[in-house]
Amino acid sequence: SRLLGAQPTGCMRSIHRTRIAMQTLFSTIHIPSNQINAHLSDTLEVRVGIPQKAGKLAFHAFNEGYKAMVSANAFWNVKSAQFAVPTYSDLYDIPFALDSAGFVAHHLFKQKGKQDGIAGVYPWTYGQYVALAADVSPDWWSQPDMCCENEIAANQEEIDYRVNATATLLEGTLRILYAWQDKMAMSHSEIDICNLLKPPVPIIQGRTADDYLRSLDMLLEVWQRWEPWLAPPRLIGLGSVCRRSTDHPDDGLYAILQRLDGKLPKGMAVHLFGVKGTALEEVKKLPWINSTDSMAFDYGARVKARKAGCSNTHQHRSAEMTRWMTKAESRITVKSGSQLGLIF
């Protein structure tokens, strides 16, 4: 529709809404308020990355009882420039979260030049992405963000731009979501609106801990303008850490988590995108880390198949999924005598 395809314009400096004005607006219309963006697990959970919108890997994850993470890129049809959502999929039988596409999509689409969608980086629009999240009904879905890996952002100027742009993309997503729900309120109940689509999981981005702290401040500034339509975010995502070392003193995962510790608002938890399995024994010691995900098993399956000179079949990939997840689940199990806090 034209509504869902609309593109927010301007930047954060052009937004003149105040919190009081928003509260007045929400009190005069029939739209849900204090909406939560995710339900949190009681213990740390690991989601396995599924690189398909349907198929045997999702079926295997269902049989093993795994939760999953799926990229929006898995649903994208390049020829039609539309998301292709299957009517039936094994994916729908497992609890999965929807990632906006992150590094892989940015890297691939950047090679093809400026795109027609969000920020000229994504091939899809805000409206298409919001509609996808409504169609597939994930546990939660992440906002479109701007990753900061070395391959994408080569210097601090580019990193700063991407940190700022991530906050702007959050604002754009919330504007589209609000317009979408506002239109639905004319013919749907508040319960129906809440059940159809939760608010997104906002993302913080950067390279160093200082970048992530600035990104967190901007995230909260954007989000609070939309309260009380939205409740404070229960879950946020930490992006751009999957391809870096864990123990680098400036931009390693542990350095970033150490700086974030104690800086999050009360009740807020974090999902870590693409964290290495070897880091899980340390990550589990921070109670504000709710979940992680990884598709490392599939990369490992390709490498092992190539070295063995055999075909990388679905059976082989499924076996590697089970092996990786078994080890990951063992690492996040709290053992007797374990100490709290990260150890460096």
C-alpha positions as CSV (number, residue, x, y, z in Angstrom):
1,S,0.0,0.0,0.0
2,R,1.0,3.6,-0.3
3,L,1.1,3.9,3.5
4,L,3.4,1.0,4.0
5,G,5.6,2.1,1.1
6,A,5.9,5.7,2.4
7,Q,9.5,6.8,3.0
8,P,10.1,9.0,6.1
9,T,12.1,12.1,5.2
10,G,14.4,14.4,7.0
11,C,16.9,13.6,9.8
12,M,16.8,13.5,13.5
13,R,17.3,17.3,13.9
14,S,14.1,17.9,11.9
15,I,11.9,16.0,14.4
16,H,10.0,18.5,16.5
17,R,7.7,16.2,18.5
18,T,7.9,16.5,22.2
19,R,7.1,13.8,24.7
20,I,4.1,15.8,26.0
21,A,2.7,16.3,22.6
22,M,2.9,12.6,21.9
23,Q,1.2,11.7,25.2
24,T,-1.7,14.1,24.3
25,L,-2.0,12.5,20.8
26,F,-2.1,8.9,22.2
27,S,-4.8,9.8,24.7
28,T,-7.2,10.9,21.9
29,I,-7.0,7.9,19.6
30,H,-7.7,4.2,19.9
31,I,-4.3,2.8,19.5
32,P,-2.5,0.5,21.9
33,S,-0.1,2.1,24.4
34,N,2.9,0.9,26.3
35,Q,3.6,-1.8,23.7
36,I,6.5,-4.1,24.5
37,N,9.0,-5.1,21.8
38,A,10.0,-8.6,23.1
39,H,9.3,-11.2,25.7
40,L,12.5,-12.2,27.5
41,S,13.7,-15.6,28.4
42,D,14.5,-16.5,32.0
43,T,18.0,-17.8,31.0
44,L,20.5,-17.1,28.3
45,E,19.4,-18.6,25.0
46,V,21.3,-19.3,21.8
47,R,19.5,-19.0,18.5
48,V,20.8,-20.9,15.5
49,G,21.0,-19.0,12.2
50,I,18.8,-20.5,9.4
51,P,19.9,-19.2,6.0
52,Q,16.6,-20.3,4.3
53,K,12.9,-19.2,4.5
54,A,11.9,-22.9,4.3
55,G,13.5,-26.3,4.0
56,K,15.3,-29.1,5.7
57,L,17.5,-27.0,8.0
58,A,14.4,-25.4,9.6
59,F,12.8,-28.9,9.9
60,H,16.0,-30.2,11.7
61,A,15.9,-27.2,14.1
62,F,12.3,-28.0,14.8
63,N,13.1,-31.6,15.6
64,E,16.0,-30.6,17.9
65,G,13.9,-28.0,19.7
66,Y,16.2,-25.1,18.7
67,K,15.2,-21.4,18.5
68,A,16.3,-19.7,15.3
69,M,17.4,-16.4,13.7
70,V,16.5,-15.7,10.1
71,S,17.6,-12.8,7.9
72,A,15.2,-10.8,5.9
73,N,17.4,-11.4,3.0
74,A,16.3,-15.0,2.9
75,F,12.8,-13.8,1.9
76,W,13.9,-11.3,-0.7
77,N,13.3,-11.9,-4.4
78,V,15.7,-9.9,-6.4
79,K,13.8,-10.2,-9.7
80,S,10.4,-9.1,-8.4
81,A,11.9,-6.6,-5.8
82,Q,9.5,-8.0,-3.3
83,F,9.6,-10.2,-0.2
84,A,8.4,-13.8,-1.1
85,V,6.7,-15.2,1.9
86,P,5.8,-18.9,1.6
87,T,2.3,-20.0,2.6
88,Y,3.8,-23.0,4.4
89,S,7.2,-23.4,5.8
90,D,8.9,-25.5,8.4
91,L,10.3,-22.2,9.8
92,Y,6.8,-21.3,11.1
93,D,6.9,-24.3,13.4
94,I,9.9,-23.0,15.4
95,P,10.4,-19.9,17.5
96,F,12.5,-17.5,15.3
97,A,13.6,-13.9,15.3
98,L,13.9,-11.8,12.2
99,D,17.1,-9.9,11.5
100,S,17.0,-6.9,9.1
101,A,19.9,-8.4,7.1
102,G,23.0,-6.8,8.7
103,F,26.4,-7.4,7.4
104,V,25.7,-9.9,4.7
105,A,23.0,-7.8,3.0
106,H,25.0,-4.6,3.3
107,H,28.1,-6.3,1.9
108,L,26.3,-7.8,-1.1
109,F,24.1,-4.9,-2.0
110,K,26.9,-2.4,-1.6
111,Q,28.8,-4.2,-4.4
112,K,25.7,-3.6,-6.6
113,G,25.6,0.1,-6.0
114,K,22.9,2.4,-4.6
115,Q,19.7,0.5,-3.8
116,D,16.1,1.7,-4.2
117,G,15.1,1.1,-0.6
118,I,16.1,2.3,2.9
119,A,18.9,4.8,2.9
120,G,20.0,3.7,-0.5
121,V,21.6,0.7,1.1
122,Y,18.7,-1.8,1.5
123,P,16.9,-3.0,-1.6
124,W,13.6,-2.9,0.3
125,T,11.6,0.0,1.8
126,Y,10.6,0.6,5.4
127,G,7.1,-0.4,4.5
128,Q,8.1,-3.7,2.8
129,Y,10.2,-4.7,5.8
130,V,7.4,-3.8,8.3
131,A,5.0,-5.8,6.3
132,L,7.4,-8.8,6.2
133,A,7.6,-8.7,10.0
134,A,3.8,-8.7,10.2
135,D,3.5,-11.6,7.6
136,V,6.0,-14.0,9.2
137,S,5.1,-13.2,12.9
138,P,8.5,-13.7,14.5
139,D,9.3,-13.7,18.2
140,W,10.8,-10.3,17.6
141,W,12.3,-8.4,14.7
142,S,15.2,-6.0,14.6
143,Q,15.2,-2.5,13.2
144,P,17.2,-1.9,9.9
145,D,20.6,-0.7,11.0
146,M,23.9,0.3,9.5
147,C,26.7,-2.2,10.4
148,C,30.2,-1.0,11.2
149,E,32.5,-3.9,10.3
150,N,35.9,-3.1,8.9
151,E,34.8,-4.2,5.4
152,I,32.0,-1.7,5.5
153,A,33.3,1.3,7.5
154,A,37.0,1.9,7.0
155,N,37.4,5.0,9.2
156,Q,35.9,6.8,12.2
157,E,34.1,9.3,9.9
158,E,32.2,6.4,8.3
159,I,31.6,4.8,11.7
160,D,30.1,8.0,13.0
161,Y,27.8,8.3,10.0
162,R,26.6,4.7,10.5
163,V,26.0,5.2,14.2
164,N,23.9,8.3,13.4
165,A,22.1,6.7,10.6
166,T,21.2,3.7,12.7
167,A,19.3,6.1,15.1
168,T,17.7,7.8,12.1
169,L,16.6,4.4,10.7
170,L,15.0,3.6,14.0
171,E,13.0,6.8,13.8
172,G,11.9,6.0,10.3
173,T,10.8,2.5,11.2
174,L,8.8,3.8,14.2
175,R,7.1,6.4,12.0
176,I,6.0,3.8,9.5
177,L,4.9,1.4,12.3
178,Y,2.9,4.1,14.0
179,A,1.2,5.1,10.8
180,W,0.4,1.5,10.0
181,Q,-1.1,0.9,13.5
182,D,-3.0,4.2,13.4
183,K,-4.7,3.1,10.1
184,M,-5.4,-0.3,11.6
185,A,-7.1,1.3,14.6
186,M,-10.0,2.4,12.4
187,S,-11.1,-1.2,11.9
188,H,-9.2,-3.4,14.4
189,S,-9.2,-3.8,18.2
190,E,-6.1,-2.9,20.3
191,I,-5.5,-6.6,21.0
192,D,-5.5,-7.4,17.3
193,I,-3.0,-4.6,16.6
194,C,-0.7,-5.8,19.4
195,N,-0.9,-9.4,18.3
196,L,-0.1,-8.6,14.7
197,L,3.1,-6.8,15.2
198,K,5.3,-5.9,18.1
199,P,7.6,-2.8,18.0
200,P,11.1,-3.6,16.7
201,V,14.2,-4.4,18.7
202,P,16.4,-1.3,18.3
203,I,20.1,-1.8,17.6
204,I,23.2,-0.1,18.8
205,Q,26.2,0.1,16.5
206,G,29.8,1.2,16.5
207,R,33.4,0.0,16.6
208,T,34.6,1.0,20.0
209,A,32.9,1.1,23.4
210,D,32.5,4.9,23.1
211,D,30.7,4.4,19.8
212,Y,28.2,2.0,21.3
213,L,27.6,4.2,24.3
214,R,26.8,7.1,22.0
215,S,24.6,4.9,20.0
216,L,22.7,3.8,23.1
217,D,22.1,7.4,24.1
218,M,20.7,8.2,20.6
219,L,18.5,5.0,20.7
220,L,17.0,6.1,24.0
221,E,16.5,9.7,22.7
222,V,14.5,8.4,19.7
223,W,12.5,5.8,21.5
224,Q,11.5,8.1,24.4
225,R,9.9,10.5,21.9
226,W,7.4,7.7,21.1
227,E,6.4,6.9,24.6
228,P,3.8,6.1,25.9
229,W,2.7,4.6,22.6
230,L,5.7,2.3,23.2
231,A,6.9,1.0,26.5
232,P,10.7,1.3,27.1
233,P,12.4,-1.4,25.0
234,R,12.8,-4.7,26.9
235,L,15.3,-5.9,24.4
236,I,17.9,-4.1,22.3
237,G,20.5,-5.6,19.9
238,L,24.3,-5.2,19.8
239,G,25.5,-5.3,16.2
240,S,28.7,-5.6,14.3
241,V,30.6,-7.9,16.7
242,C,30.5,-11.3,14.8
243,R,33.7,-10.8,12.8
244,R,35.9,-9.1,15.4
245,S,38.2,-10.5,18.1
246,T,36.6,-11.0,21.5
247,D,39.5,-9.6,23.6
248,H,40.8,-6.6,21.8
249,P,41.3,-3.8,24.4
250,D,39.5,-1.1,22.3
251,D,36.9,-2.8,20.1
252,G,36.8,-6.4,21.3
253,L,33.5,-7.8,22.5
254,Y,34.6,-8.0,26.1
255,A,35.7,-4.4,26.2
256,I,32.4,-3.2,24.8
257,L,30.4,-5.3,27.3
258,Q,32.5,-4.2,30.2
259,R,31.7,-0.5,29.3
260,L,28.0,-1.2,28.8
261,D,27.7,-3.0,32.1
262,G,25.7,-0.8,34.4
263,K,24.8,1.7,31.7
264,L,21.6,0.1,30.5
265,P,18.3,1.3,31.9
266,K,16.7,-1.0,34.5
267,G,14.8,-3.8,32.9
268,M,16.6,-3.6,29.5
269,A,18.3,-6.7,28.1
270,V,20.6,-7.3,25.1
271,H,20.8,-9.7,22.2
272,L,24.3,-10.2,20.8
273,F,24.3,-10.7,17.0
274,G,26.7,-13.4,15.8
275,V,28.8,-13.9,18.9
276,K,31.5,-16.6,18.7
277,G,30.7,-19.8,20.5
278,T,34.0,-19.5,22.5
279,A,32.7,-16.3,24.1
280,L,29.5,-17.9,25.5
281,E,31.2,-19.0,28.8
282,E,32.0,-15.3,29.5
283,V,28.8,-13.8,28.1
284,K,26.6,-16.0,30.3
285,K,28.0,-14.3,33.4
286,L,26.2,-11.0,32.6
287,P,22.6,-11.2,33.6
288,W,21.5,-8.4,31.2
289,I,22.5,-10.5,28.2
290,N,19.3,-12.3,27.1
291,S,20.3,-14.1,23.9
292,T,22.8,-14.6,21.2
293,D,22.7,-16.1,17.7
294,S,25.2,-17.7,15.3
295,M,25.3,-19.3,11.9
296,A,28.9,-20.5,12.4
297,F,27.7,-24.1,12.0
298,D,27.0,-23.6,8.3
299,Y,30.3,-22.0,7.6
300,G,32.0,-24.9,9.4
301,A,30.0,-27.4,7.4
302,R,31.2,-25.9,4.1
303,V,34.8,-25.9,5.3
304,K,34.7,-29.5,6.5
305,A,33.0,-30.7,3.4
306,R,35.6,-29.0,1.2
307,K,38.5,-30.5,3.1
308,A,36.9,-33.9,3.1
309,G,36.2,-33.7,-0.6
310,C,32.5,-34.5,-0.1
311,S,29.2,-32.8,-0.8
312,N,27.9,-30.3,1.7
313,T,24.5,-32.0,1.9
314,H,21.6,-31.0,4.1
315,Q,22.3,-34.1,6.2
316,H,25.9,-32.9,6.7
317,R,24.8,-29.4,7.5
318,S,22.2,-30.6,9.9
319,A,24.7,-32.7,11.7
320,E,27.0,-29.7,12.1
321,M,24.1,-27.7,13.4
322,T,23.5,-30.3,16.1
323,R,27.2,-30.5,17.0
324,W,27.6,-26.7,17.2
325,M,24.4,-26.1,19.2
326,T,25.2,-29.0,21.6
327,K,28.5,-27.4,22.4
328,A,26.9,-23.9,22.7
329,E,24.3,-25.2,25.1
330,S,27.0,-26.8,27.2
331,R,28.9,-23.5,27.4
332,I,25.9,-21.5,28.6
333,T,25.0,-24.0,31.3
334,V,25.9,-22.4,34.7
335,K,28.3,-24.8,36.4
336,S,28.8,-25.1,40.1
337,G,31.4,-22.6,41.4
338,S,31.2,-20.2,38.4
339,Q,31.9,-16.6,39.2
340,L,29.8,-13.6,38.2
341,G,31.3,-10.9,36.0
342,L,33.5,-10.9,32.9
343,I,37.0,-12.2,33.4
344,F,39.7,-10.5,31.3
